[in-house]
Amino acid sequence: MNRPADERSLWIDLTRTAGIFLIVFSHTEQGDFTDAFLWTFHVPLFFFLSGYLARPQAPGAFLSGLGRKLLLPYLAIYLVTTVLTAAIRRDVDLSWFARTLAGAVYGTHSYADFVNAALWFLPSLMTVELLYVFVVRRFAPSYLVCLALSIALYTRHQLDLFLSIDLSLLGLNFFVAGVAARQYDVVGRLAARPLGLALLALGAGGCTAAAASMGNVWYAGEHYALSLGAGLAGILMVASAALLLAPLVARSRRARSLVTFIGSNTLSIFCFHVFSNPLATALLRPLELGPPLTRGAAIATLSITLLAPCILLIRRLVPELIGVRRAAPVEPR
């Protein structure tokens, strides 16, 4: 969390920071266009980054890492959320606990008693990584089968299936795009051309806005290619902007530390902002902050700030809860 970040890794933390801020921001009350614009790319962005950061591993090592980084945090955070929700609600009984805990197996918010809607992403990402490692990477043409199945589900409006397999198949496209970007050093090629990056960010932003003007195309439109293309355009917009800003952020120790902290803790923010967003909204309501964009940005900023002490405490006491290795004890000399 406190590692020095060079510009090549800093752009990843900048991209993560922008992505998680926009996810928290999107869960404030916004207009239709703003919602459509954000949903075009903010979730696909994290599928892309996961693919970009993926490394070839032996099956055993991969499964062990998947369990530590995603499965254990998913189950632990689901249980913690269940307990916190039970403490807040008044209509809790054993039947509610049984139904709610069963939602962890179903793995998506279409289940009536799924306790934390944001948690759908974790089993979905696990599904994507398993598909890529054990199917697509071993037999590349199988990707076309996954793509065909994804298009079939999309055009039939088959949404919120078991373990979010529908969204996982769509997310696999962005994961593969991240793998390809790493393999062909797309970032290195782009980073050497600042003017081109600026034009690319503007052009990609324009394409994303044009798609959003048609409504939410993340998984609710009529055209699969538009959903995929607009998602890639939004990812390109954010990544290009991050590459442009990385040299500037790297000059400021405080800015670099802030970005590194948020970028290293996107999982915690993603899972727990369902609690901090309502609190931030209540605290800021008396200030009458004006239009939805201003109000939403203030709520998102305060929401993430409120989570910072909790994240630090979790990292110190139970880092396994958020997929972080416990530091080895220092042996006395």
C-alpha positions in Angstrom: 0.0 0.0 0.0 2.9 2.3 0.7 5.2 1.1 -2.0 6.8 3.8 -4.3 5.0 3.8 -7.6 6.7 4.6 -10.8 4.8 6.2 -13.7 4.2 2.8 -15.4 2.4 1.4 -12.4 1.0 4.7 -11.2 -1.3 4.9 -14.3 -2.9 1.6 -13.1 -3.6 3.1 -9.7 -4.9 6.2 -11.3 -7.2 4.2 -13.5 -8.5 2.2 -10.5 -9.0 5.4 -8.5 -11.0 7.0 -11.3 -13.0 3.8 -11.8 -13.9 3.2 -8.2 -14.8 6.9 -7.7 -17.1 6.7 -10.7 -18.8 3.5 -9.4 -19.4 5.2 -6.0 -20.6 8.3 -7.8 -22.9 6.3 -10.0 -24.8 5.1 -6.9 -25.8 8.6 -6.1 -28.9 10.1 -7.7 -28.0 11.2 -11.2 -29.8 12.0 -14.5 -30.4 9.4 -17.2 -27.5 10.5 -19.4 -25.0 10.5 -16.6 -26.1 7.1 -15.5 -25.9 5.7 -19.1 -22.5 7.3 -19.6 -21.0 5.8 -16.5 -22.5 2.4 -16.8 -21.1 2.1 -20.3 -17.6 1.6 -19.0 -17.0 1.8 -15.3 -17.6 -2.0 -14.6 -15.9 -3.1 -17.8 -12.9 -1.1 -16.8 -12.2 -3.5 -13.9 -12.6 -6.5 -16.1 -10.0 -5.0 -18.4 -7.6 -4.2 -15.6 -7.9 -7.7 -14.3 -6.9 -9.0 -17.7 -4.1 -6.6 -18.0 -2.6 -7.6 -14.7 -3.2 -11.4 -15.2 0.0 -13.5 -15.3 0.5 -17.1 -16.5 0.5 -19.5 -13.5 0.4 -23.1 -12.7 -3.2 -24.3 -12.1 -2.6 -24.9 -8.4 -1.1 -21.5 -7.8 -3.8 -19.8 -9.8 -6.6 -21.4 -7.9 -4.9 -20.6 -4.6 -4.5 -17.0 -5.5 -8.1 -16.8 -6.8 -9.3 -18.2 -3.4 -7.3 -15.8 -1.4 -7.9 -12.7 -3.5 -11.6 -13.2 -4.5 -13.4 -16.2 -3.0 -12.4 -15.6 0.6 -13.1 -11.9 0.5 -16.5 -12.5 -1.2 -17.7 -15.0 1.4 -16.2 -13.0 4.3 -17.6 -9.6 3.2 -21.0 -11.2 2.4 -21.1 -12.6 5.9 -20.0 -9.2 7.4 -22.7 -7.4 5.4 -25.3 -9.9 6.5 -24.4 -9.2 10.2 -24.4 -5.5 9.7 -27.7 -5.5 7.8 -29.2 -7.7 10.6 -28.1 -5.1 13.1 -29.8 -2.3 11.2 -33.1 -4.1 10.3 -35.9 -4.9 12.7 -37.6 -7.8 10.8 -34.8 -10.3 11.1 -35.4 -13.9 12.1 -33.7 -17.3 11.4 -35.6 -17.7 8.1 -34.2 -14.3 6.9 -30.7 -15.4 7.9 -31.1 -18.7 6.0 -32.5 -17.0 2.8 -29.8 -14.3 2.9 -26.9 -16.7 3.4 -28.2 -18.8 0.5 -27.8 -15.7 -1.7 -24.0 -16.1 -1.4 -24.3 -19.3 -3.4 -26.6 -17.8 -6.1 -24.1 -14.9 -6.4 -26.1 -12.1 -8.0 -28.5 -9.4 -6.9 -31.4 -10.9 -8.9 -31.8 -13.2 -5.9 -34.4 -11.5 -3.7 -32.3 -11.8 -0.5 -28.9 -11.0 -1.9 -27.6 -8.8 0.8 -25.2 -6.5 -1.0 -25.9 -5.7 -4.7 -22.3 -4.6 -5.3 -20.9 -8.1 -4.5 -22.2 -9.6 -7.7 -18.9 -8.5 -9.3 -16.7 -10.8 -7.3 -18.2 -14.2 -8.3 -18.5 -12.8 -11.8 -14.8 -11.9 -12.0 -14.0 -15.4 -10.6 -16.1 -16.9 -13.4 -14.3 -14.8 -16.0 -10.8 -15.7 -14.7 -11.7 -19.4 -14.6 -13.1 -19.3 -18.1 -10.0 -17.6 -19.4 -7.4 -19.7 -17.6 -9.0 -23.1 -18.1 -10.8 -22.7 -21.4 -9.8 -19.7 -23.6 -6.1 -19.7 -22.9 -5.8 -23.4 -23.4 -7.9 -23.4 -26.6 -8.2 -20.0 -28.2 -11.1 -20.8 -30.6 -13.2 -21.5 -27.5 -13.4 -17.7 -27.1 -15.7 -17.6 -30.2 -18.0 -20.1 -28.5 -18.1 -17.9 -25.4 -18.8 -14.9 -27.6 -21.6 -16.6 -29.5 -23.2 -17.7 -26.2 -22.9 -14.2 -24.8 -24.5 -12.6 -27.9 -27.3 -15.2 -27.7 -28.0 -14.3 -24.0 -27.8 -10.6 -24.7 -30.2 -10.5 -27.6 -32.7 -12.6 -25.7 -32.4 -10.2 -22.7 -31.3 -13.1 -20.4 -30.2 -11.0 -17.4 -28.9 -11.7 -13.9 -28.4 -15.4 -14.3 -26.8 -17.8 -11.7 -23.4 -16.4 -10.7 -24.0 -13.6 -13.2 -22.8 -15.9 -16.0 -24.5 -13.5 -18.5 -22.4 -10.5 -17.4 -19.4 -12.7 -17.0 -19.5 -13.7 -20.6 -19.7 -10.1 -21.6 -17.0 -9.2 -19.2 -14.7 -11.9 -20.7 -14.4 -9.7 -23.8 -12.9 -6.8 -21.7 -10.7 -9.2 -19.8 -9.3 -10.6 -23.1 -8.8 -7.0 -24.3 -6.7 -6.3 -21.2 -4.6 -9.5 -21.8 -4.0 -8.4 -25.4 -3.1 -4.8 -24.3 -0.5 -6.2 -22.1 0.8 -8.7 -24.6 1.3 -6.1 -27.3 2.5 -3.4 -25.0 -0.2 -1.0 -26.0 0.4 1.1 -22.9 4.1 1.6 -23.7 3.3 2.6 -27.3 0.7 5.1 -26.2 2.6 6.6 -23.3 5.4 7.8 -25.6 2.9 10.0 -27.5 1.3 12.6 -25.1 -0.4 14.6 -27.8 -1.8 11.4 -29.4 -3.0 10.3 -25.9 -4.9 13.6 -25.4 -6.6 13.3 -28.8 -7.4 9.6 -28.1 -8.9 10.5 -24.7 -11.1 13.2 -26.2 -12.1 11.0 -29.2 -12.9 8.0 -27.0 -14.9 10.2 -24.6 -16.9 11.5 -27.5 -17.7 8.0 -28.7 -18.7 7.0 -25.2 -21.0 10.0 -24.9 -22.6 9.3 -28.3 -23.4 5.7 -27.2 -24.8 7.0 -23.8 -27.1 9.4 -25.7 -28.9 6.3 -26.9 -29.4 5.1 -23.3 -27.8 2.4 -21.1 -25.9 0.1 -23.5 -24.0 -1.8 -20.8 -26.4 -4.7 -20.8 -29.8 -3.3 -21.7 -29.6 -2.2 -25.3 -30.4 -4.0 -28.6 -26.9 -4.1 -30.1 -24.1 -6.2 -28.7 -21.4 -4.6 -30.8 -22.4 -1.2 -29.5 -22.2 -2.3 -25.9 -18.8 -3.8 -26.4 -17.4 -1.0 -28.5 -18.7 1.7 -26.2 -17.3 -0.1 -23.2 -13.8 -0.3 -24.9 -14.1 3.4 -25.8 -14.8 4.4 -22.2 -11.9 2.2 -21.0 -9.6 3.9 -23.5 -10.8 7.3 -22.4 -10.0 6.6 -18.7 -6.7 4.8 -19.4 -5.4 7.5 -21.7 -6.3 10.2 -19.2 -4.5 8.2 -16.5 -1.4 7.9 -18.6 -1.4 11.6 -19.2 -1.8 12.4 -15.5 0.7 9.9 -14.2 3.8 12.1 -14.7 2.1 15.0 -12.9 0.9 12.9 -10.0 4.3 11.3 -9.6 5.8 14.7 -8.8 3.7 15.1 -5.7 4.3 12.7 -2.8 0.9 13.3 -1.3 -1.0 12.9 -4.5 0.9 9.7 -5.3 0.2 8.3 -1.8 -3.5 9.1 -2.1 -3.8 7.6 -5.5 -1.9 4.5 -4.4 -4.0 4.0 -1.3 -7.3 4.3 -3.2 -6.0 2.2 -6.1 -4.8 -0.5 -3.7 -8.2 -0.7 -1.9 -10.8 -0.6 -4.6 -12.2 -4.0 -3.4 -12.9 -2.6 0.1 -14.5 0.6 -1.3 -16.5 -1.4 -3.9 -18.0 -3.7 -1.3 -18.6 -1.3 1.6 -19.7 1.9 -0.1 -23.3 0.6 0.3 -23.0 1.6 3.9 -20.9 4.8 3.5 -22.9 6.3 0.7 -26.1 6.7 2.7 -24.1 8.1 5.7 -22.3 10.6 3.4 -25.7 11.6 1.8 -27.2 12.2 5.3 -24.2 14.3 6.5 -24.2 16.5 3.4 -28.0 16.9 3.0 -28.1 20.1 5.1 -25.5 21.8 2.8 -27.8 21.9 -0.3 -24.9 21.3 -2.7 -26.8 22.1 -5.8 -27.2 20.1 -9.0 -26.8 16.3 -9.1 -23.3 16.3 -10.5 -21.9 18.5 -7.7 -23.9 16.8 -5.0 -22.9 13.3 -6.3 -19.2 14.2 -6.5 -19.3 15.5 -2.9 -21.1 12.4 -1.7 -18.7 10.0 -3.4 -15.7 11.9 -2.1 -17.0 11.8 1.5 -18.1 8.2 1.2 -14.6 7.1 0.2 -13.1 9.3 2.9 -15.4 7.7 5.6 -14.2 4.3 4.6 -10.5 5.1 4.9 -10.2 4.5 8.7 -12.2 1.2 8.4 -9.9 0.1 5.6 -6.8 0.8 7.6 -8.2 -1.1 10.6 -9.1 -4.1 8.4 -5.7 -4.1 6.8 -4.1 -4.2 10.3 -6.4 -6.7 12.0 -8.0 -8.9 9.3 -6.3 -8.3 5.9 -7.6 -11.6 4.6 -11.1 -10.0 4.6 -10.0 -7.9 1.6 -7.7 -10.4 -0.1 -4.4 -9.0 1.4 -1.7 -11.3 2.7 -0.9 -10.9 6.4 2.5 -9.5 6.9 5.0 -12.0 8.2 6.1 -11.4 11.8 9.5 -9.8 12.2 11.8 -12.1 14.1 13.8 -10.4 16.9 17.5 -10.1 16.2 
